[in-house]
Structures are given as C-alpha cells and as structure tokens.
Amino acid sequence: MPRYSKQRLIDFSIQFFIKKGISEDNARYISELVVLTEAMGFTTHGLASLCEYDKELGLSIDPQAEPELVKDKGATALINGNRCMGHLAMKLAKEKALEKASMYGVAMVVVRNAGWIGALGVHLISLVKENLLAQIWAQSRGYPLCAPFGGIEAKLATNPVAIAFPTGMEPVLGDFATSAVSWGKLERMIEQGRKAEQAIFLDKFGNGTNDPSVVAEGGSILFLGGENFGYKGFTFALWCEAGAALAGVQNRNLKVPEQSFSLLVIDPDNFAGRDSYLAEMKAFILSLKESRPRPGKESVRLPGERSFQLLKAAEESGLQLDHKLLILLRDLSEKNKIPEFF
C-alpha cells in the first residue's frame, strides 16, 4: 500500500477547500487538522470527511462565515459560530481560552451554532503541548441517533467528549462518543456489513441487537455502559446538552445540523505548580505501566498512546491510505477540478 507525505495530503486538502469557497489561510488551517486527524488514526473523521464537506459546504455550513465573539467576561467567553467551519470556531475558542487561562488559571469558552468540528481530540494537542489540561464536550443537532436511557426513540446525537492532559512524558488523550459507537463507526459497520460483538443497538421496538442496520430503520445506539449501565454515557450526553444550553442553544429543532461545544482549559501553575504537577503525573504514569499485563495484552496502553505512535510513523514515512479512500479522493479531484494528487 503506497504512502503519501503529510504535506502532499495537506496541499490537496487546501486546494479542495479553496474550491469550496474557503479562504486560503482558513483552508490551510483546516487542512492541517484534517490530515493530522487522519495521521492519528481517526480515519472516520480524517480525509474521508472531505466527502461530507463536499455536500455540506454552502448548505448547512457557510464557507465564508467567521466565528464572532459575543460575550467576554472574566475567565469565560461566548462565541457564535455563525454556521462557520467548526475548526475556525474552535481556533477562536482556543485563542480566548489560552489568553484567559494565563490570567485566571482556568478558562471556559462555549460556542454555539458552528459547523462540524471533526475529531475533538486533535484540537487539544496544541494546548496539552503547552502543559495545560483541557476538555471539550460537544452537542450535535440534526443527528438523533441515541434514545434516552430507558427509552426507544432517538432524541440525542452521539455527543462526543475529549480530554487531554500532560504527564511529563507523552500526554494522555481520550476522544470518544458518549454512545457505544460513534456515528462514523456506525456508518462504517453498516457499509462493511459488520455486526457488533455485543448488543449495543436497539431496534424500533426497543429490543437489543448487535445489528447496526436497525438504527436506520427507527432504532438507536445505546449509550456507553450498554443496556444495564448506559445511564453513565447518558449522563455524559446530557452534560453535553447542558453545555449547549449555556451557549443559548436548545436541542428542539432536530432538522438543523450544527454543533455547539464547551472548552475548558486549566493551567497547573495556578494550583500546586506546573513542575509539581508534571513530577507527580510522571511518577504515577510510570507506576501504571508497571502493572502486569493481562493475558493476550503486551502492556498497559494509555489513552492516545496508539494515536501518537501512528502520528510518529506518518511523519517519518508518510500516511497509508486504503484503496476505497483513494477512490473517494480521486473522485473529489475530478469533481472539483483539482490537479491529480494520487
């Protein structure tokens, strides 16, 4: 399977977004994140997402829109995305959060009415490299896929959460849907004809099943914890809704596909101190790594460890793209009259 350099893929993505009406500077910023997402193994949210943007730019997403600062007070801020590319709303949110965390030690920025922001975790990498702790929790409107715990009809999206914090070594990075599987993984399972190992879906009658196809027939995805303990994922999903409500968004009009999110940033210097924090976390992580592995496991693996390994390999040797993705990208090249890159 051929490998492609990160820069080659970024250049292709830039040309795509420019063709869709996005400015060159914004196209470059978004493209770097898209390719970073692919390189870290979040393939459902990486280069394949260009196909979704090909459909949504000019419809649910305004390629010319810019995020707007609505309220700026103390350690908090409110941003209106104005249906812009979600990456741009996140960029402004991070800039404000960095500014406020340096002043107050803690910052929280909420954003409403943005386009899809892709994989949440990649947005946190620049923050955790500054030895800051960060969390994002997001609400999606327009994609009801999950029923409330104990119910049947889908009312909520797969509202995702991402957490990142420094450890004095490789950072910990967790990025997951509050449902048993994300929307992207659901689509991939259906496309590949795969079934889940457990009954993590409900059919339209409320019966548990491992068949993902029931979701498109009036069924739903169970939350993290499954049939018995799904109230845990349900609670997280409601927390995402509460964050959107802080931004002034109600999840009533399910026909409008938008994302609203909350970003929390913490500076350890304002607590016991950065050096103390990093020393404690490094010692703790090393102690976790000393745990005897379970049968069939090589060692304890921290959240994000595999993604950072994939990123390192991509930077050294390029990215491997499967045959189906290459076909999709070639079709995008032809449709948008972009010079052949593949």
Protein Blocks (a to p, Z undefined) as FASTA:
>chain_A
ZZddfklmmmmmmmmmmmnopafklmmmmmmmmmmmmmnopamlmmmmmmmmmmmgoplp
cfkbccddfbdghjbccddeklpafklmmmmmmmmmmmmmmmnopacdddehiacebjfk
lmmmmmmmnopacddddddehiafbdcehiabdcbdcbdcdddddehiacddddddfbfb
dfklmmmmmmnopacfbdcbccfkopacfbfklmmnopacddehijmlmmmmmmmmmmmm
mmmmmnopacfblmbccdddddddddfklmnojklmmmmmmmmmmmmmmpccdehiabdc
dehklmmmmmmmmmmnopaddfklmmmmmmmmmmnopacfZZ
